[in-house]
Amino acid sequence: MTHLYVSPHLDDAALSCAGGMLRQARSGARVVVCSVFTRSGSARRDAVRCGEDRRALEAAGIEPLYLGFMDAPARLGVKPSFEQLVLRARLDRALVREVERAIAEAILRVRPSQVYFPLGVGGHIDHRAVFAARPKRSGARFYVERPYGFVPVLRALCGIAMGASSTVLSPDEVLRQFEEGGCGALMLEAERRRCAEVLARRARRMTVALGSGQGRGFGVALGAAVTIRRRRYPAELFSEAVRLIDGYTSQVNWLFGAEGASPQYHRHVQARGGWFEEEALLLP
C-alpha cells in the first residue's frame, strides 16, 4: 500500500502527520511526502531546508518528492508576514491550475492507494492554493495543519471547532492563543495588534453568521461542512514523532524555540492512553 501526503512546504506534513506517516512506514507501507512550494529565492536557504527534509524523512523510511514551486514571499514580492500571506493574499487561479497539474502528475508517478491534503487551517496562501488544487471527487483525505491547528481562532475561521471560547474574542485573547499555540513567530512585531484585531472581527462575524443560519465557515472550507476525526496513537510513538518533527531544525527553532517541539505537542495533543492527530472530513 502507498500513502501520498501533499505538503504545502517542506515541514507541513511532518508537523501535522508524523504519527500517521510513521505508523504506516512501520507497517511496511510506502509513504511519500510531496512538497509543493520548495523554493524561496535563496539557494542557500533552500539547500538547508531541503537537506533537513530529506534527512528527517529518509531516517523514518519516508520518501521525499519536490515539485519546485516558488513560495509566497518570493512569488508575490512581499515580506514573510501573517498580514501579507494570510490576511491580504488572494488566490491566484492560474497558479492553482499549475499546482493541480503538477500534483496530478505526481499522483500518476507514485500511484498511491490514499492521498492526504492540507485543510488550509491558518489561511496561509500557499496552503489555500494546495487545498484548492485538490482533485475533486477523488476520495482524498485532509489533515489539520499544525501548529495552526493549535490556535482556536484559526480553527474557527476554517469552520471547525466552533464554540464560545473561540468565537467571541478580544485582540488580546487572539494574541494569547497564538503564543500558547506555538504560532507567535508567524506575526511580525509591528503587525501583531493589527492582525489580532482583524482576526477578532472575523471571528465575531462568523459567530453572527452561524447564529443566523447563514454561514458554515468562511475560510478555505467555504461551502463545505467540516467535521474532525481524531487519529489516536500509542504513547510510545510520541517520542519518535517528535524526533521526526525536530529534524526540521530551522523551522522548529523559529516556531518553538530551543526546547523543540516536545513541550508544545505535549500540551496540545495528549489524549487518554496516548496522543492524536486530526483528520478532516468535508461534507458538501
Stockholm file with secondary structure:
# STOCKHOLM 1.0

chainA/1-284         MTHLYVSPHLDDAALSCAGGMLRQARSGARVVVCSVFTRSGSARRDAVRCGEDRRALEAAGIEPLYLGFMDAPARLGVKPSFEQLVLRARLDRALVREVERAIAEAILRVRPSQVYFPLGVGGHIDHRAVFAARPKRSGARFYVERPYGFVPVLRALCGIAMGASSTVLSPDEVLRQFEEGGCGALMLEAERRRCAEVLARRARRMTVALGSGQGRGFGVALGAAVTIRRRRYPAELFSEAVRLIDGYTSQVNWLFGAEGASPQYHRHVQARGGWFEEEALLLP
#=GR chainA/1-284 SS CEEEEEESSTTHHHHHHHHHHHHHHHTTCEEEEEEEEEECSCHHHHHHHHHHHHHHHHHTTCEEEEEEEECHHHHHTCCSCHIIIIIICCCCHHHHHHHHHHHHHHHHHHCCSEEEEECCTTCCHHHHHHHHTSCTTSCCEEECCTTGGGCHHHHHHTTCSCCHHHHSCCHHHHHHHHHHTTCGGGSCGGGHHHHHHHHHHHHHHHHHHHHTTCCSCCSTTTTSEEEEEEEEEEGGGHHHHHHHHHTCHHHHHHHHCTTCSHHHHHHHHEETTEEEEEEEEEEC
#=GC SS_cons         CEEEEEESSTTHHHHHHHHHHHHHHHTTCEEEEEEEEEECSCHHHHHHHHHHHHHHHHHTTCEEEEEEEECHHHHHTCCSCHIIIIIICCCCHHHHHHHHHHHHHHHHHHCCSEEEEECCTTCCHHHHHHHHTSCTTSCCEEECCTTGGGCHHHHHHTTCSCCHHHHSCCHHHHHHHHHHTTCGGGSCGGGHHHHHHHHHHHHHHHHHHHHTTCCSCCSTTTTSEEEEEEEEEEGGGHHHHHHHHHTCHHHHHHHHCTTCSHHHHHHHHEETTEEEEEEEEEEC
//
